[in-house]
Amino acid sequence: MRHPSFIARTVLVHNNDVEAACRILNRILGREDILDQFRRTRFFEKPFQFRRRINFERCKAIYNEDMDRKIQFVLRKNRTDPFPGCS
């Protein structure tokens, strides 16, 4: 049975299987970056570390967006040249 991904961060426990519910909860919190935010705010983050992290996240987002665009271009159907760059 698939667990609903988000119901106000409530995890249903089936057949008294608490360990499986904890795994599902950790997966939900990890997917929403709540655990990373918790780890970051546990200790003070110096301003240069904050700037470095923010810049890295921006560069990573730009790179991922560009790669997704390239992958979608290669995967699209009905191209005149089905294998661009491979002559």
C-alpha positions as CSV (number, residue, x, y, z in Angstrom):
1,M,0.0,0.0,0.0
2,R,1.4,3.4,-1.0
3,H,1.5,5.9,1.8
4,P,0.1,9.4,0.9
5,S,3.1,11.6,0.5
6,F,1.8,14.6,2.5
7,I,-1.0,14.8,4.9
8,A,0.2,17.5,7.3
9,R,3.3,15.4,7.9
10,T,1.2,12.7,9.6
11,V,2.4,9.2,9.1
12,L,-0.1,6.3,9.5
13,V,1.1,3.2,11.4
14,H,-0.1,0.0,10.0
15,N,-0.1,-3.3,12.0
16,N,1.9,-1.7,14.8
17,D,4.9,-1.4,12.5
18,V,6.5,1.7,14.0
19,E,9.9,1.3,12.3
20,A,8.3,1.4,8.8
21,A,6.4,4.5,9.8
22,C,9.6,6.1,11.0
23,R,11.3,5.3,7.7
24,I,8.4,6.9,5.8
25,L,8.5,10.0,8.1
26,N,12.3,10.3,7.6
27,R,11.9,10.0,3.8
28,I,9.1,12.7,3.8
29,L,11.2,15.0,5.9
30,G,14.3,14.4,3.8
31,R,12.4,15.1,0.5
32,E,11.2,18.4,1.9
33,D,14.7,19.4,3.1
34,I,13.5,19.8,6.7
35,L,16.3,17.6,8.0
36,D,18.9,19.6,6.2
37,Q,17.4,22.8,7.5
38,F,17.5,21.4,11.0
39,R,21.1,20.4,10.6
40,R,22.1,23.8,9.3
41,T,20.4,25.7,12.1
42,R,21.8,23.5,14.9
43,F,25.0,25.6,14.8
44,F,25.8,29.1,13.7
45,E,26.7,29.4,10.1
46,K,29.3,32.0,9.4
47,P,28.4,34.6,6.8
48,F,31.0,33.4,4.3
49,Q,29.7,29.8,4.7
50,F,26.2,31.0,4.1
51,R,27.2,32.9,1.0
52,R,29.1,29.9,-0.3
53,R,26.2,27.6,0.3
54,I,23.7,29.9,-1.3
55,N,25.9,30.4,-4.4
56,F,26.4,26.6,-4.7
57,E,22.7,26.0,-4.5
58,R,22.1,28.6,-7.2
59,C,24.8,27.1,-9.5
60,K,23.4,23.6,-8.9
61,A,19.9,24.7,-9.8
62,I,21.1,26.4,-13.0
63,Y,23.1,23.3,-13.9
64,N,20.2,21.0,-13.2
65,E,17.8,23.1,-15.2
66,D,20.2,23.2,-18.2
67,M,20.8,19.5,-18.1
68,D,17.0,18.8,-17.9
69,R,16.5,21.0,-20.9
70,K,19.2,19.2,-22.8
71,I,17.8,15.8,-21.9
72,Q,14.3,16.8,-22.9
73,F,15.7,18.0,-26.2
74,V,17.4,14.6,-26.9
75,L,14.4,12.6,-25.8
76,R,11.8,14.5,-27.9
77,K,10.1,12.6,-30.7
78,N,10.0,13.2,-34.4
79,R,13.4,14.8,-34.8
80,T,14.8,15.2,-38.3
81,D,18.2,14.0,-37.0
82,P,17.4,11.3,-34.4
83,F,21.0,11.3,-33.1
84,P,22.3,14.9,-33.1
85,G,26.1,15.2,-33.1
86,C,26.7,11.6,-34.1
87,S,27.4,11.8,-37.9
